[in-house]
Amino acid sequence: MSRKGNCWGNAVAESFFKILKSELVYHRKFKNQAQAKIEVFEFIEVGYNKQRIHASLEYKTPIQMENEFYENQNMAA
């Protein structure tokens, strides 16, 4: 949490939850809470964390950055 008056403190969390709701939650009817937990987990771990581009990673996916890292390690060895 940020201090009082810092409007950017929750921007990252708010952006994530907006994407989660608009891409998953509003388009599905879950049978029960267990199904919702599984689908949210899959959305985060399979889609959001691995496939989305990130500004902090030079607008590449985490998988692309990881592959580049290991390629550079192999070239240096």
VMD Tcl script that draws the C-alpha trace (Angstrom):
set ca {
  {0.00 0.00 0.00}
  {1.13 3.51 -0.66}
  {1.09 6.51 1.57}
  {-1.76 8.98 1.59}
  {-1.94 11.09 -1.55}
  {-0.05 8.66 -3.81}
  {-2.62 7.79 -6.45}
  {-0.39 5.21 -8.18}
  {-0.04 2.88 -5.21}
  {-2.66 0.36 -6.33}
  {-2.43 0.89 -10.09}
  {-0.77 -2.46 -10.78}
  {-3.26 -4.44 -8.70}
  {-6.23 -2.56 -10.13}
  {-5.00 -3.16 -13.67}
  {-4.57 -6.88 -13.00}
  {-8.04 -7.29 -11.49}
  {-9.62 -5.36 -14.38}
  {-8.01 -7.77 -16.85}
  {-8.97 -10.81 -14.75}
  {-12.59 -9.74 -14.57}
  {-12.98 -8.62 -18.17}
  {-11.22 -11.64 -19.72}
  {-12.36 -14.42 -17.39}
  {-14.94 -13.71 -14.75}
  {-17.55 -11.77 -16.74}
  {-17.57 -14.38 -19.53}
  {-18.05 -17.51 -17.42}
  {-20.65 -19.09 -15.20}
  {-18.87 -21.13 -12.55}
  {-20.58 -24.23 -11.15}
  {-19.03 -23.78 -7.73}
  {-16.22 -22.08 -5.86}
  {-13.77 -24.92 -6.55}
  {-14.21 -24.56 -10.31}
  {-13.74 -20.79 -10.02}
  {-10.50 -21.28 -8.07}
  {-9.14 -23.69 -10.69}
  {-10.00 -21.44 -13.63}
  {-8.59 -18.32 -11.97}
  {-5.38 -20.22 -11.16}
  {-5.08 -21.43 -14.76}
  {-5.76 -17.92 -16.09}
  {-2.99 -16.48 -13.95}
  {-0.37 -19.22 -14.31}
  {-0.97 -20.23 -17.94}
  {-2.17 -17.04 -19.55}
  {-1.33 -13.94 -17.58}
  {2.11 -14.81 -16.24}
  {3.50 -16.58 -19.30}
  {1.84 -15.09 -22.37}
  {1.30 -11.40 -21.65}
  {3.90 -8.89 -22.73}
  {5.40 -6.73 -20.00}
  {6.79 -3.21 -20.30}
  {9.49 -4.03 -17.76}
  {10.65 -6.91 -19.99}
  {11.08 -4.77 -23.11}
  {7.53 -5.69 -24.23}
  {8.31 -9.38 -24.38}
  {6.67 -12.31 -22.66}
  {8.38 -13.87 -19.65}
  {9.01 -17.00 -21.74}
  {10.77 -14.96 -24.44}
  {12.98 -13.25 -21.86}
  {13.80 -16.57 -20.20}
  {14.76 -18.11 -23.57}
  {16.97 -15.12 -24.40}
  {18.63 -15.36 -21.01}
  {19.51 -19.03 -21.47}
  {20.68 -18.44 -25.04}
  {23.03 -15.73 -23.79}
  {24.26 -18.02 -21.02}
  {25.03 -20.79 -23.51}
  {26.90 -18.37 -25.80}
  {29.01 -17.08 -22.91}
  {30.00 -20.59 -21.80}
}
mol new
graphics top color blue
foreach p $ca { graphics top sphere $p radius 0.5 }
foreach p [lrange $ca 0 end-1] q [lrange $ca 1 end] { graphics top cylinder $p $q radius 0.2 }
display resetview
